[in-house]
Amino acid sequence: MNEITLEWQEAAQLRKVVIHDQQVSKNPGTVRLGRDPLKCDIVLTHPTVSGLHVEIFFNQNCYCFQVRNLRQSNPPVVNGKNLIQGEMTLVEGSTICLGQTEIKVVSVTLVGSSVPPTILMPPNSTPVNQVYGLKCPKCDRISPFEQLDLGCPWCGTSLAAASSVLITPNTH
């Protein structure tokens, strides 16, 4: 079972929660965080946290946990960057700031990854007509490796969790 463990301080106490990829929740497929106990699975009490702030879910396409913003006017800060729209991948050591509450990802456990193993090849062994690209985990379009830090040019999704794919251009 895939799981992510979150930890944060609230009312001078350390809180810790483990989220599973198939966890029962108020919104199936996601675990929602915020102040509203009627809408959220994990309730945070600080007044700077929105009633329905973010959701965390397991993305089968990139085989990773991701966080999605649900509040345009009070966006979360993930790893120091505002998450206005879309999703960001969470890894061990990631931080999610909801208002003044900082949540740390203390562990991520992935079991039976569907990501194929990487095949290492010696330098200069790639055939001349073959190039590698990044397959966007959201829209499945292929981008050049130069886009890694910029994100998908079509949908804006982070390419940090993108699969490497072999592209063989036509030679006619």
C-alpha positions as CSV (number, residue, x, y, z in Angstrom):
1,M,0.0,0.0,0.0
2,N,1.3,3.4,-1.0
3,E,1.3,6.0,1.8
4,I,2.5,9.5,2.8
5,T,3.1,10.6,6.3
6,L,2.5,14.3,7.3
7,E,3.6,16.1,10.4
8,W,2.8,19.6,11.8
9,Q,2.5,21.6,15.0
10,E,-0.9,22.6,16.2
11,A,-1.8,24.2,19.5
12,A,1.7,23.4,20.8
13,Q,1.3,19.7,20.0
14,L,2.9,17.6,17.3
15,R,0.3,16.0,15.0
16,K,1.1,13.2,12.6
17,V,-1.2,11.5,10.0
18,V,-0.6,8.8,7.5
19,I,-2.5,9.0,4.2
20,H,-3.0,5.8,2.1
21,D,-3.5,5.7,-1.7
22,Q,-7.0,4.1,-1.3
23,Q,-8.1,5.8,1.9
24,V,-11.8,6.3,2.6
25,S,-12.5,10.0,2.6
26,K,-15.3,12.6,2.1
27,N,-14.2,13.1,-1.5
28,P,-13.2,9.6,-2.9
29,G,-9.7,9.5,-4.3
30,T,-8.5,12.5,-2.4
31,V,-7.9,13.5,1.2
32,R,-8.9,17.1,1.8
33,L,-7.3,19.5,4.3
34,G,-8.7,22.7,5.8
35,R,-10.6,24.1,8.7
36,D,-14.2,22.9,7.8
37,P,-14.9,19.5,9.5
38,L,-17.8,19.0,7.1
39,K,-15.7,19.2,4.0
40,C,-12.3,18.1,5.2
41,D,-10.8,14.8,6.2
42,I,-7.9,16.4,8.1
43,V,-9.0,19.5,10.0
44,L,-6.5,22.2,10.9
45,T,-7.6,24.9,13.4
46,H,-5.4,27.9,12.6
47,P,-7.5,30.8,11.4
48,T,-5.2,31.4,8.4
49,V,-6.1,28.0,7.0
50,S,-9.1,28.1,4.6
51,G,-12.2,26.1,5.2
52,L,-11.3,23.9,2.2
53,H,-7.7,24.5,1.4
54,V,-6.0,21.6,-0.5
55,E,-6.4,18.0,-1.3
56,I,-3.7,15.3,-1.4
57,F,-4.1,12.3,-3.7
58,F,-2.2,9.4,-5.3
59,N,-1.6,10.0,-9.0
60,Q,-1.5,6.6,-10.8
61,N,0.0,8.2,-13.9
62,C,3.2,9.4,-12.2
63,Y,3.0,6.9,-9.3
64,C,3.4,9.6,-6.7
65,F,1.4,11.6,-4.2
66,Q,0.4,15.1,-5.2
67,V,-1.2,18.2,-3.7
68,R,-3.8,20.3,-5.4
69,N,-4.9,23.8,-4.5
70,L,-8.6,24.3,-3.8
71,R,-8.5,27.9,-2.7
72,Q,-7.4,30.5,-5.4
73,S,-7.5,33.4,-2.9
74,N,-5.4,31.7,-0.3
75,P,-3.0,29.5,-2.2
76,P,-0.7,27.0,-0.4
77,V,3.0,27.4,-0.6
78,V,4.7,24.1,-1.5
79,N,8.4,23.8,-1.2
80,G,8.7,27.6,-1.2
81,K,6.5,28.2,-4.3
82,N,2.9,29.4,-4.5
83,L,0.7,26.7,-5.9
84,I,-2.0,28.9,-7.6
85,Q,-3.4,26.1,-9.9
86,G,-2.6,22.5,-10.9
87,E,-0.7,20.0,-8.8
88,M,2.7,19.6,-7.3
89,T,4.4,16.3,-6.5
90,L,5.2,15.6,-2.8
91,V,8.4,13.8,-1.8
92,E,10.0,13.1,1.6
93,G,11.1,16.5,2.9
94,S,8.5,18.5,1.1
95,T,6.7,21.3,3.0
96,I,3.2,22.6,2.5
97,C,2.3,25.9,4.1
98,L,-1.5,26.4,4.6
99,G,-1.7,30.0,5.9
100,Q,0.6,29.9,8.9
101,T,0.5,26.2,9.4
102,E,3.6,24.3,8.0
103,I,3.1,20.7,7.2
104,K,6.1,18.5,6.5
105,V,6.2,15.3,4.5
106,V,8.2,13.0,6.8
107,S,8.0,9.9,4.6
108,V,6.6,8.5,1.3
109,T,6.3,4.8,0.8
110,L,5.6,3.5,-2.7
111,V,5.0,-0.3,-3.1
112,G,5.1,-2.1,-6.4
113,S,6.0,1.0,-8.5
114,S,4.7,0.8,-12.1
115,V,7.6,3.0,-13.3
116,P,9.8,0.8,-15.5
117,P,13.4,0.4,-14.4
118,T,15.9,2.8,-15.8
119,I,18.3,1.2,-18.4
120,L,21.7,2.7,-18.2
121,M,23.7,2.7,-21.4
122,P,27.3,3.6,-21.9
123,P,28.1,7.1,-23.4
124,N,27.7,7.3,-27.2
125,S,25.7,4.1,-27.3
126,T,22.4,5.8,-28.2
127,P,21.6,5.2,-31.9
128,V,21.9,8.4,-34.0
129,N,18.2,8.7,-34.7
130,Q,17.0,8.3,-31.1
131,V,16.2,11.1,-28.7
132,Y,14.7,11.1,-25.2
133,G,11.9,13.3,-24.0
134,L,9.7,13.8,-20.9
135,K,6.1,12.5,-21.0
136,C,3.8,14.9,-19.0
137,P,2.0,13.0,-16.2
138,K,-1.2,15.0,-16.9
139,C,-1.7,15.5,-20.6
140,D,0.7,12.8,-21.9
141,R,2.4,15.1,-24.4
142,I,6.2,14.8,-24.9
143,S,8.5,17.7,-24.0
144,P,12.3,18.0,-24.5
145,F,14.4,17.6,-21.4
146,E,15.1,21.4,-21.4
147,Q,11.5,21.8,-20.2
148,L,12.3,19.9,-16.9
149,D,12.5,23.0,-14.7
150,L,9.9,25.0,-16.7
151,G,7.0,22.5,-16.7
152,C,4.8,21.2,-19.5
153,P,4.4,23.9,-22.2
154,W,0.9,22.7,-22.9
155,C,-0.8,22.3,-19.5
156,G,1.8,23.8,-17.1
157,T,2.2,20.6,-15.0
158,S,5.5,20.0,-13.3
159,L,7.7,17.5,-15.2
160,A,9.6,16.5,-12.1
161,A,7.7,13.2,-12.0
162,A,7.5,12.8,-15.8
163,S,8.6,9.5,-17.4
164,S,11.5,9.5,-19.8
165,V,10.5,8.2,-23.2
166,L,12.4,7.3,-26.3
167,I,11.5,9.3,-29.4
168,T,12.5,7.9,-32.8
169,P,12.1,10.6,-35.4
170,N,11.1,9.6,-38.9
171,T,14.0,9.6,-41.3
172,H,12.4,10.1,-44.7
